[in-house]
Amino acid sequence: MKNKSFHFAVGLILSLVASTAGLGQVKANNYIELYTGASWLGGDPTKNDYSNPAAGFAKTPGITFGIHGSYYLNAHFGIGGLFSYTEYGMKSDQLAAGTDAAYGTAYGEAKVTSYQTISFLIGPVYSMKALDWLIIDYRVVAGVSTTTSPQIDYSLLDQNDAGQPVSYNFYQNKSTASALGMQAGVGARIRVYKGIGVSVRADYFYSKPNFSLSYTGVQNYSPAGRYITNYNEPFSGINTSFGITYRLGKN
């Protein structure tokens, strides 16, 4: 029984090696791709614990879209590059509720923009043609990711000792920071018609922008309030995308 299992395992491994070697003989073409999809952010930026200074109140998933392309140096290896835009909304209701509780006011509101990231990344790509109409791509790219934090406009409403309404308005100004950005993942390109095809991809992404935060109009700020002057947490997760590809040249 052990010998049969051993022979089966060896045969399977040899078959896979032979299949991979056969796949490796077909050259992939240079191509460009337009894509869009969902960006599944994780970690501290998505938390909404008001007392936690690492919580970023970002909504997930966000949206991502961009352009990607590869230029091949030989049958399989090439250089790939991408330019992308990614955006995450913000959990304004939870942020407003925490601010209201910290001040002890009757009503709190937070009007917000969003987290926005622009990335330009470049790196090696390995591709192999699995079928006449199917190409598998592996890529690892790195470069610069520039992220802008949300503009947050706080509005708090209460009443003074005389029972008259009193409002407090202050702002957390948006901030922009650049950092090393990285992505690594796998994708499949499917030929549809001549040089036109579709693609599906999944990529792990990472960057760690260091925001310097400033405020405008802060008055009588509660010691329990959220007053953060620096935010330096990893933005990481998984991008899943769908794209349209165009082959450059003939196979």
Salt bridges, closest charged atoms under 4 A:
GLU33 OE1 - HIS68 ND1 3.49
GLU33 OE1 - ARG201 NE 3.01
ASP44 OD1 - LYS47 NZ 2.87
ASP132 OD1 - LYS129 NZ 3.76
ASP132 OD2 - ARG191 NH2 2.79
ASP137 OD2 - ARG189 NE 2.62
ASP137 OD2 - ARG201 NH2 3.18
ASP203 OD2 - ARG139 NH2 3.02
